[in-house]
Amino acid sequence: VQLVESGGDLVQPGGSLRLSCAASGFSFSRYAMSWYRQAPGKERELVARISGGGSTNYADSVKGRFTISRDNAKDTVYLQMNSLKPEDTAVYYCNTLIWGVGYWGQGTQVTVSS
């Protein structure tokens, strides 16, 4: 299993970014995919999850601003982030859980600052 995130960047408050996570090594369409984030000095937290069938759920802090989606033909999950705030600054990680084992990507840094 391999998860490779990309798309992190420095962006001004109110801006937008789209993160991507390219997956390989498993039957992508069968499994839920999640985005987590970890800010300095804080615990890693769930941001959004999408099931294999496309059902989604979000952390309260990002509802209405972030959208998770997946392209099963490309084995890729996305996180569209709009109206970014300084408190969204974190390393963002892609995750999936297969037979009770969690797999993580290397993370991509998102910094929201003027």
C-alpha positions in Angstrom: 0.0 0.0 0.0 1.3 3.4 -0.9 -0.3 6.8 -0.4 1.4 9.9 -1.9 0.0 13.4 -1.0 0.6 16.5 -3.0 -0.7 20.0 -3.4 0.3 21.6 -0.1 1.5 25.2 -0.3 1.6 28.6 1.4 -1.6 30.5 0.8 -3.2 33.7 2.1 -6.2 33.7 4.4 -9.4 33.3 2.3 -7.5 31.4 -0.4 -8.0 27.9 -1.8 -6.0 24.8 -2.3 -6.7 21.3 -3.6 -4.8 18.4 -2.1 -4.4 15.1 -3.9 -3.5 11.6 -2.6 -2.5 9.0 -5.2 -3.1 5.5 -3.9 -1.6 2.2 -5.1 -1.2 -1.4 -3.9 -4.8 -2.1 -3.0 -8.3 -2.1 -4.4 -8.9 1.6 -4.0 -12.6 1.7 -4.8 -13.5 -0.8 -2.1 -12.1 1.3 0.8 -12.9 4.5 2.6 -10.3 7.2 2.4 -9.6 9.9 4.9 -7.7 13.2 5.3 -6.2 14.0 8.7 -4.1 17.0 9.7 -1.6 17.7 12.5 -0.7 21.2 13.6 2.5 21.9 15.6 2.0 20.8 19.2 -1.4 19.3 18.5 -2.8 15.8 18.0 -3.6 14.5 14.6 -7.2 15.0 13.8 -9.7 13.7 11.3 -10.7 16.3 8.7 -12.9 14.4 6.2 -13.7 10.9 5.2 -15.3 9.4 2.0 -16.6 5.8 1.7 -16.0 3.6 -1.2 -19.5 4.5 -2.3 -18.9 8.3 -2.0 -20.6 9.0 1.3 -18.8 11.8 3.2 -18.4 13.3 6.6 -16.4 16.2 7.9 -15.0 17.7 11.1 -17.2 20.6 12.3 -14.3 23.0 11.9 -14.2 22.5 8.1 -17.9 21.9 7.2 -19.0 24.2 4.4 -15.4 25.0 3.5 -13.7 21.7 2.6 -14.9 19.1 0.1 -13.5 15.5 -0.1 -13.9 13.6 -3.3 -12.5 10.6 -5.1 -11.8 9.4 -8.6 -11.8 5.6 -8.5 -10.6 5.5 -12.1 -7.5 7.3 -11.1 -7.1 5.8 -7.6 -7.0 9.3 -6.2 -8.7 11.1 -3.4 -8.9 14.9 -3.2 -9.5 17.6 -0.6 -10.7 20.9 -1.9 -10.1 23.6 0.7 -11.8 27.0 0.4 -11.9 30.0 2.6 -8.7 28.9 4.3 -7.9 30.2 7.8 -4.6 30.5 9.7 -5.9 27.7 12.0 -6.0 25.4 9.0 -2.2 25.4 9.0 -1.0 21.9 9.4 0.6 18.9 7.8 -2.2 17.0 5.9 -2.1 13.2 5.7 -4.0 10.8 3.6 -5.2 7.6 5.3 -6.9 4.3 4.7 -7.8 1.4 6.9 -7.5 -2.1 5.4 -8.3 -5.2 7.5 -7.7 -3.2 10.7 -4.3 -1.8 9.6 -4.0 1.9 9.1 -1.9 3.2 6.2 -0.5 6.8 6.0 1.1 9.0 3.4 4.1 11.2 4.1 2.0 14.3 4.5 1.9 17.6 2.7 2.4 21.0 4.4 -0.4 23.6 4.2 0.4 27.0 5.6 -2.2 29.8 5.7 -0.6 33.1 6.4 -0.5 36.6 5.1 
